[in-house]
Amino acid sequence: GKVPVAVIRRMVGRGIVIEELNQLVGEKIEAYIQEEGLEILGQPLPLNEMQEEDFDPKAEKEMTFKFEVGIAPKIDLDLMLDEKPVLYQISIDDETLEEEIKALRDRFGIQEQVEEVQAGDVVFGKIRETGEDGEPLEDGLSAMIPLNPQRVDKPEVFAALEGKKLEERLPFDLFSLADDEKALADLTFLEAEQIEAFKGKSTVLEITRINRFTLAELDETFFGKVAEANGWDTDEAIGSEDAFRDRLREHLETQNQDAPKRYFRRKVQEQLIKQHPLTFPEAFLKKWLGERNKDKTPEAIEAEMPQYLESLTWSMIVGQLIKENPDLEVSADDLKEGIMDSIRETMPDMDEQRAQEIFSYFAQNQELLNMHYNRMTDDRIFGFLEEKIEPETQLISQSDFEAMKKAEEAAKAEAQGDDVVVEELDTEPNTEA
């Protein structure tokens, strides 16, 4: 209340005028870009930052504001690839099929508690300190431990347990389970202090529980469980093991097409980027990226520019494809319908009102909207490119496909060098006026 009113009016009035002026300048820039049909990269950068103290709202004179813009290069699309990539189709070999059947039998198997230890059983017991007579001490050390043959690689331990029954005791050396105390702690879930306390002690193992796991039988009950879990048509029962194997092989081959599809798309993208060398205003882009990534040093931005320019090239290729083929554009209605289809596919029994409620949640989450929009755009773009390219299709086993990818990744890493680390740059344009 002690600041003179005239001073407050001058201070606040100047701030309001500058705020309005900034908004007006932003609108004029946008209008100019639209009128001239300019395709720009990033956002315009002011060349002369006006300070509030330099501005006199009473001075009636024209003011000039200069901005630097990055003009996008022209692009002439050429979809005839120099090296046409192969669209692989995974063929499930017998070995892979048997591994999957084993995993499914394990998944739908039965676990039960039994009275006597057999090979493969999981044994739970209490390890107890004993006296000179070999009997457990009333106030001696004790601890519960699990003995799982899948985790403890000591066949002689489990050989000694075979044939033993519940509540039976046998001499037991805790430290025979592992070669070091850290591994022993991981296997038994004992604390380091507990393990230390057992050093030099005579002990026995008292069996408290025996769990036996039995693989599911290859019968119609098992076939039905697998069919239901995978969403197969269950109207017609799978009546034989051969029919089940054929249906599972078909399912796996369909399911495993995602990886070859991603591989094909990556190869197409790499080829198109390579065939469209564009000249970008790099000096402007480095300056703009520096403004958007204040925590990045100029050296860091310089190191990340090659990857950024590749990404920018691909964005321009996609943009030009959509410009020349408007049907590839994902509209707001397309996006809504695509999200609704995903909701219905994931939860087919859901009523329409509930599906609309879930969509309303999606509509308020920009990250989810962007994810669906990008996925739908990718599907349309690469579907279009696949038709244009007409790639050769080739069957390949899962193991050969994985080996091929691993070899390519190793060769690429060797060519780039192991010390190349690229962090993600914030490249989203600032949409605030």
N, C-alpha and C positions, 0 to 999 in steps of 0.2 A: 504494500500500500504506500510505500515511500518513493517509488519510482514515478517521476512525472509522467502524466498521461501523454504528453506530446512525444516523449521518448518512446513509450510503448507503441504508440501509433506508428512512429517512423520505423521501428524494428519489425513489428508484425506486418505492417503494410508492405514493406520491402520483401519479406519472405513469401507473402501470398502472391505478389506480382511475379517473383522469380519462379515459383511453382507453376503458375499459369503459363509463364513464358516457356518453361521446359516442356510442358504438355503441348503447347502450340508448335514448338520446333519439331517435336516428335511426330505430330500429325502431318506437318508439312513435308518431312522427310519421307514418310510412308506414302503420302499422296504423290510425291515426285517419282518415287521408285515405281509405283503402279502406273503412272501416266507414261513414263519412259519405257515401261516393259523391261526393267532391269532385273536380271537374275543375280542376286547377290549371295555371298557366303557370309555366315555369321551375322553380326549386327554392325551398323555404322558406328565408327569410333570418332568422337569429337577431337578436332585438332587444336581447339583453343578452349580450355576449360574456363568458364566464367566464374569468378569468385563473387560471393555475395557483397563483399565490401567494395568491389569494383563497380557495382551497379548502382546507378542513380535513377530511380523511377521518375524523377522530375525532369530529367534531361530528355527533350523531345528531339531524338535523332534516330536514324536508321541503325540497326545493329546487324552485323554479319556473323554468321556462325558457319564454320567450315567443318566438314566431316570427311573421314576417309572410309571408303567402302571397298570390299573385295568383290570384283566381278567374276561370276562363275564362267569358266571356259565353255565354249560351244562343244557339243558332242554329237558325232555322227555314228549312230549305232551300226555295228557289223556283227551279226549273230552267226556268221559262218566261222566256226571254231577251227583253228589251225590243228589242234589235237582233240579229236572228239572223245570225251570220256566214256568209259564203259558203265552201264547201269547194271550192277551185280545183283543177282538174286541168290539168297542163301539157300543152299541145299543141305538138309539135315542128314548127316551120315549116321550109320548104325551106332557108332560109338557115342556120338552126342545124344542120340535118342535113348540109349541105355542109361546114360548118366542122368538124363531128365526123369526117366521112369524110376530110377533108384531114389532120386530126390523126392519125387512125389510119394513113393511108398514110405519113405521116411517121414514125410509131412503128415500123411494120414495113417501112420502106424499107431500101435497101441502100447502104452506104458502101464506096467503093473508091478505091484510089490510081491516079491516071492520069498520063499523060506531058505533057499540054498543058492550059493553063488555058482554061476556058470560063466564061461568065457564071454566077454562083452558086457557083463552086467556092471552097473554103477553101484559102488558100495559106499555107504555112509557109516562112519564109526567114530567112537570116542577113543582117542589115544590117552592112555593113563600111565602115570609113573608107578613103578613097582618097587617092592622092597627086595631084600636078599633072597626071600623065598619065592620070588617071581609073582607074588600076588599084588594086586593094586593097593596102594596105600590109601587109607581113609581120607587123609588130608593132603594127598599128593597132587601133583600137577595133572590137569586134564584139559582136553580141548577136542571139539568136534571137527572132523575133516571129511571132505568128499574124496573119493578115489574114482576118477572117471578115465577109462582106458583111452578115450578120445583125446584127453589132455595130458595124461601122464604116460610118457613113453618109456616105461620100465616093465617089459613083459614078465620079468621074474617076480615082480611084486604081485601081479595078478595071477600068476601061476600058483603062488603060495596061497592065494585066497580061494581058488576053485575048490568046490566041495564043502566049504565052511558054511555054517548055518547061522541064523539070527541068534544074537546074544553070545555067540561063541567068541572066545578070546584066543589070540595067537601073538607070540612075540613079534614086535614090530619096531623097525628103526625108521623114525620120521625122516631122517636125513638121507635115506636111500631113495627118496622120491625125486630128488633134483641134485644138480651138480653145484649149485650155489644158493645162498639164502634168499636172494631176490626172486629167483625162479621158484623156490620152495614157497615163498609167501604168495606168489601169483597162483600156484596150484592149490594151495590149502586154505587161502583166504585168512591166514593167521597174521597177526601183527609181528613186527620185528622183535618186540620185547618178549612175546610168547615163544618165538623160535629160539631166542637166546636162552630162555629159561630151561628149555628141554636139552640143552647141550650137556653131554656127559651123563644123562639120566637113562636108566633102564626103563623100557616102556612096553606095553602091550596094546593091541588094537581090539576093542570090543565092538563087534558088528551090531549096529542099531537098525539099519534098513538096507534092503537090497532092491534096486529098481532094475527091471528088465524091459527093454524096448524091443518090440517085435514089428518088423516091417509089415505093411498092409499086404494082404494076399491079392494076387492079380485075378480078381473076380468081379462080378457085375456090381457089387456094392462099391468097390473101389472105383470102377469105371464111372459110376454115377456121381461119386463125390468129386472126381476130377472134372467131369463135364459141368457140374453145377458151379464149381469154383471158377471155371474159365468162361462161363456164360454160353456154353454150347447149347444147341437145340436138344432139350431133354425129352421131347415128345416120343422119340424112338430110342429105346435102350440100346446100348452097345453090348452086343451079345457074345463077342469072342475077343480073345487077346489080340488076334491079328487085326480085327476091325479097330480095336482101341489104339494099336500102334500106328495104323494108317491115319486115324483121326488126330492123334497127338502130333505126328510128323507134319501133317498139313497145318495144324495150329501153330507149331513152332516156326515153320517156314513163313507163315503170314506175319507172325509176331516179330520175327527177326528181320523184316524188311526195312525197319526204321533206320538202322545203322547204315545199310547200303544206300538208302535214299539220302541221308545226310552226307555221306561220302561223295555221292554223285553231285549233289548241290554245291558242295565245297569246291569240287574240281571245276564245275562250270563257272562258278564265281571267280576262281583264280584265273581261268582262261580269259574271261571277259575283261577283267581288270588289266591283265597283261596286254590284251589287244587294243585297249583304249588308253594309251598314254596321254594324260591331260596335263596341261601347264597351269598350275595354280599360282595365285598371288601369295607366295609363301611368307614374304615379309609381313604382309597384313595379317595372315592367319596366325603367325607366331605372336604378333602383338595382341590379337583378339583372344587367343588361347591364354595368353598371360593375364589378360584382364579377367577371364573367366576362372582362372586357376591361380589365385593369388599365392597359394602355398607352394607352387612349382617354381623352381629356378629356371632361368633361360636355358641352362644346359640340359635340364630334364626335359623341357619341351622340345628342344632340338633333337634329343635322342628318340623321342616318341613320334616325331613328325612322319617318318616313313609309314608307320602303321596307320596313323591318322589319315594320311593322304590316300592310302589304299581304301580305307573305309569311306572316305569322301568320294572317291571315284565310283565305288559301288553304289553309293546313294544317288549319284548323278545318273548312273546307268539305269537304276530302278525308276528314277523320276522321269527319264526320257522314255522308257518303255511304257509307263503309265500315260504320258502325254500323247504318245503315238497310238496307244491302245486303251482308250478310256474305260473299257469294260474291266480292266485290271484293278481299277481304283476300288478300295473298300469304303463304301459309304456308311453313314451312321446307321441306316436301316440294315445294311449287310452285317455290320458289327453286332447289332442287337440280335439279329436272327442267328448269327454264328454262336454267340454266347448262349442263347436259349437252347440251341441244338446241343451244345456241350452239356448243359444242365440236364436236359432230358435224357441224353445218352448215359450220363453218369448215374442218374437216379430215375430210371424209367417208370417207376411206380408213383412218382410224385405228381400231385394234382397241379393244374395250371396256375392257380392262385399262389401256391407256395413257390413255384418256379419263378413267377413274376417278382415275388418278394426277394428271392435270391438275386435275380437280375438287378433289382434296385440297389442292392448292396454292391454289386459289381460296378454299377454306374457311378457310384460315389468314390470308387477307388481308382485313381488315375493310373497307378502302376499295373493293376489287373487289366484295365482297358487297353493300355499300351501293349501288354503282353499278348492279348488276343488279337489286337489289330496287326501287330507285327507278324504273328503266326499266320493269320489269314492272308496278309499281303505276300508273305513268302510262298505260301501254297499256290497262290494265283500266279505269281511271277515265275516260279520254277515249273509249274504245270504248263504254262505258256511256252517257256524255253524248251522243255522236254519235247513238246510237239514240234517245235521248229528244228531242234537239233536231230531228232530221230536217232537216239543213241543205240549202240549195239548192246543187247542184253546177254549176260553170260552167267551161267551157274557157277557157284563157288561154295565150298564147304565153310562152315563157321570158323574152323581152326585156320584154314588157309586165308580167309578174309582178315582175321585178327592178326595173323603173322604178316600179311602184306601191309596193313596199316602201321604196325609196330616198326617195320623196316623203313617205311617212308618217314615216320616221325623221327626215328633215330638219325636218318640221313639229313633231315631238315634241321634238327638240333645241332648236328655237327657242322653244317654249313653256316648256321647263324652264330654259333659259339655259345657255350654254356653260361656265360656271364651276362647275357642280354636279359634284362628284366624290364618289362614295360608295364607301367601302371595306367589305369584308365583315366583319360582326360575328361573333364566336364566340357562337352561340346554342344550342349543344348543352347539354342539362342535365347537371349533374354527378351521375353515378350512384354516386359513392362515398358510403358511409354517413357 
